[in-house]
Every structure is written in structure tokens, then in C-alpha cells.
Amino acid sequence: MHSRFTAFGVVSLLAFAACVPQQSDTRSPTPGSSSGTLVSQRGVGGDLKILYWQAPSTLNAHRATGAKDGDAARLVLEPLASLGKDGRPLANGLAAEIPTVANGGIAKDFTSVTWKLRQGLKWSDGAAFSADDVAFTYEYQCDPATAASTFDRCDGVQSVVARDPNTVVVTYRSPHPYVFQWGVGAEGAILQKDQYKSCLGPNAASCPADINPVGTGPYKVRDFKVSDVATFDLNENFRDQNKPFFKSVTFKGGTDPEAAARAVFQSGEVDYAWNLQVESNTLRTIAQNSQSGTLVTVFGPSVERLDLNFSNPDAALGDKRAEPDTKHPFLADKSVRRALAMATNRDAIAQKLYGDGVFGKATCNLIATPETLSSPNTKGFDVCKFDLDAANAELDRAGWIKGADGIRAKGTVKLKVLFQTNVNARRELTQALLKMDWESIGFQVDLRSEPFSSFFSNTSPGGADRFWADVQTYADGGDPDPTAYLTAGWTTGQISSRANDWLLGNRARYSNTDFDALVARLVSEVDPAKRAQLAIQANDLLVQDVAVIPLVQRSAVTSGVGKSLKGVDPSPWDSEMYNVADWTK
């Protein structure tokens, strides 16, 4: 699931011209992927055993409160298309092909995308699937009264219309950043109109269909014990007569991460164990010694980062506190920001707190994936290298002098940092590691942590949105194209303030005309190679200007897969179940 601090809904104008090949309408199959690899006879594989230590509470992806729900639902409900490991759409869903500019599917002004649907599809109850179901799903999902957890996918969408039984047109209110925003991937599940027509708006909250949805996916619900276990049988009406391989699926919830890890790596009693948030050395050891399972890690777009406040968060300012027209007393000095960056030991954070590649790896890129957009340049930036001597020298040159108390000052301004985050063991340990190094070069660092529920809100004085501190840390990331992410997080027009109720995404109140110009070019550029270069330039500008300090690229997938299970190919952009129809033994 995307959330405000794991993704920012939209992507860039013709963004996917950079990601979707224009020379063909579909992608070539690759072994073990979700691209249509031939599977042996349908239903000969017995029962597929999947274990999630968080149990699903619904089988409607639009009511999901986490991956536990959306992944279970994905066995039944399908989107128009999936998102592969490289962030590009895959035609393994309800669409017959991926729309492009070349095939006429994407309007030249990027205000609409036309989807051609597979013909002859049936729902698991035998009813015919049509474009009316897709248009209805938009009506359901994008009605604010429905309170869909996937409502962010509706942002900027003007309409979804069935042109004919096999064609759907998604229209955006203006030239749109990312034409694949709606109906694609983990938040794009298409619902059956007949089953959900009485569940619109307020009625969605108590819809009986949520525990037994009719779908087009490879499986259908046999039984669902809420917050415990869901069992599925193969869908006889699934479009591919050779799939799925497994006759049934048991999707068990509950237990704890370590027990789930032992179930796949030691006893071998399950085929797939999700999100193994186990102490990294323990997890690595039991996985390496396993005869029954393999640890699969896939790194995603979510990057742990440091925000530096460019406004003045002094409470003495009253209503002007941290407003965009104030200036931070010392972080406005680029030398101070550079010193903090050079005194940031991201390698130690990754090794000690993220298992050195198990749960995350050090990065100095804000855009860490897809690989085509991840800058190769930052490895050579001095602000990306941990060097306490260089950090001290930077502050010395800028006139920040250490006092008898060891804290540097210039005039009456001392380098006293209030560093905040949410209550989270890894982030609080990150704070402690950074405090030690920053204080060694002359900062005083006070730490504050806020409960998750209030930190990620616009109402708390200690929250990320108001950012009434000097530095804060959390993680977020964008869609496969980063334009909306860059726009929301760092352009001048998106600065958070009292006037907009602190709801905009530029919490650091950063403003740079060169950066704004780069993003404006990214919005209008149509050449894929040029778009990639603009994205890299924007990333590099933010890093070199120390508008943000990236720390760790987090794993999107850390799951255990039985060694006999084939075809598993997790994508960081989609549900871990996105290609479950291709799994075999």
C-alpha cells in the first residue's frame, strides 16, 4: 500500500514515456516472471501454503489497511495491469495490452489513457466481465464517502468511462504526470459491479462482499475467517486454461515474524512467509542454513532520509513559527548543512540497524530505484562521504567556532539541533548514532520522538508536517516515475505552511529556482533519455545542496520462499502476489 510517507500518489507528465517502450505494445516474456510463462496442467499442484504474520481482515483491496489485506485479495481481484520489478506495467491483468503513445492508447496531450480489455473474460461466478465493471470500480473507489484506502489513486482523475464493452477511457483533469496512476498495481483492483452496486458511499463500510468477493483472478474464495485464515480454490473461469498450477491456497495469518521464518526455513511447513522482520543476524543465519527455503530481498523506492528545516522553528515566533518567509538561524548556511551531511555515517546505520542488505542498504540517492533513474554521480560527492575531519574543516572555514562547552557558535547563534522522529526502534537508534557523530564536530543534539499516529499528521506540534524542529527523519518514496514525488517534496509551490494547514509536501520549506526549473522541464519533456537525465539532475541538485540527506534504501520485500516453489518474482512496486498465477512446483 502507498501512504503519505511511503509514496506520493502521482507521477510525471509522460513520465512513463521514460519507462514504457514505444516500439511495442507488450513486453517479452522472461523466465520465472509474470509475463505468461507456460505452466503445466491446471490444479495439479495441491495446496499452496502462504503465511503472513499479520492476518488479513478484508479481501477487498480498496478497504485494505496493509499488505496483509491487499495481498490476500490479489489472489481473487485483478487490476488492469501489474507493475513489474522495473516499474513498468505488465499486461498480466485485465488489459489486453499496455497503452502507449505509439499504439494510440495514451493521448498526445497526456490527458487520457485508453485501455483495451481482454475479450471473453468471466468472473469466477460465470458472469461476463466488461468495461462497465471498470467504470463502476472508479465510481466506488473515488467516492469520498466510500472512504477507500486507495482513494489517493483518484487524485486528478476526472472520469473513467466505458467506451464499449471492451474499452475503458481514463481521463485526467489536466495533462497528467502518470497515466498509469489509476487501475494499475496493488491499488487497482477491479470489482464486479453486480456484487458491489449496493455498497457505494457510506454502505461500503459494512459490505458483505468484502469477505467473499467475486473476482477474475486465478483463485476464488472458499472460506474466510476474518483475522485468521482465508482458503481459496482455483477459479475454473480463469482465462488461462493452464493456470493456476495449485488446486488451492491456504493464506494463514497470525503468529510472529520469527515463527514465520522458522516455518519456511526450518520446518518447511509453508511455501511462502511474508515480511520477515526478524533480527538481521538471526534471519541471515537460519536462512543460510536452510534446506527448505530461500530469503528473497527486493529493494524498493522507500528511502530513510533526513529533512533539514530551512525555516525558523523557534516557538518565540508565535504564528510565524517555521513559516516560509522565516530563515533558519544556522541551517540556512550551506556549510552547516554540508558538515552535517559529511558527519552522517549511513554505512554504519545500514550495517548496524538494517542488517547490511537484509532490510536496507546505504544510499546517498533520494531516487534509489528504478536503476535507470538512480544517479551514479552521488558516489563521488563529498557530502556523501563520511568524513569527520572534512566536516570540522567545513565549519571552521565558515566561522563556526567551538566554545568551552564544545558547541560551535557564530556570534550569538549556537549549533543546537532539535532532532525528531516517530517512535520506532530503528529510527530512534539512528538518531542516537547521528547524535554521537554530530556532537563530535560541535553540535548540541537533543532528541525527540513522537507516537506514529501523531507524528504523521498535520495537527501535532511534534509532527512531521508542521516540522517545528531542526532535523527530522522518516522514510518515503515515489511511484516508478519520480516527477510527482520531486514536485510534492521540494518545489517552491508545495511549501507547507499555516496557510495551507501544513498539508503540502515540502515540509522543509526548501526553495530553489534551479530545482523548480528542472522539475518544470521534467513535467514537459517527452524524450525518455532526456527525462531520465533530468530526474538524475534533480536528485543530484537536492543532494549537493543538502536539501535532504538520504540514508538507507529500504527493502520492499524480505520474504521466505520454499526452495521447491518456482516462478516467484517479487516487484517492489506491486503486491507480492501480483504473479501468483505463475507459481508452480
Secondary structure, DSSP 4 states (H G I P E B T S, - for coil): ---TTT--S---TTGGGTTS-SS-SSPPP-TTSSS----SSTTTT-EEEEEESS--S-S-GGG-SSHHHHHHHHTT---SBEE-TTS-EES-SSBSS---TTTT-B-TTSSEEEEEBPSS-B-TTSPBP-HHHHHHHHHHHT-GGG--TTGGGGTTEEEEEEEETTEEEEEESSS-S-TTSSSBGGG-PPPPHHHHTT--GGGGGG-GGGGS---SSSEEEEEEETTTEEEEEE-TT-S-TT--S-SEEEEEE-S-HHHHHHHHHTS---SEE------HHHHHHHHHT-SSEEEEEEEEEEEEEEEE--S---GGGGGGTT-TTS--TTTTSHHHHHHHHHT--HHHHHHHHSTTTTSEEE-S-SS--SGGGS-SSGGG-GGGS--HHHHHHHHHHTT-EE-TTS-EEETTEE-EEEEEEES-HHHHHHHHHHHHHHHHTT-EEEEEEE-HHHHTSSS-TTSTTT--SSEEEEEE---SS-HHHHHHHH-GGGB--GGGTT-SSBTT----HHHHHHHHHHHH---HHHHHHHHHHHHHHHHHTTSEEEEEEEEEEEEEEETT-B-----TTS-TTTTGGG-B-
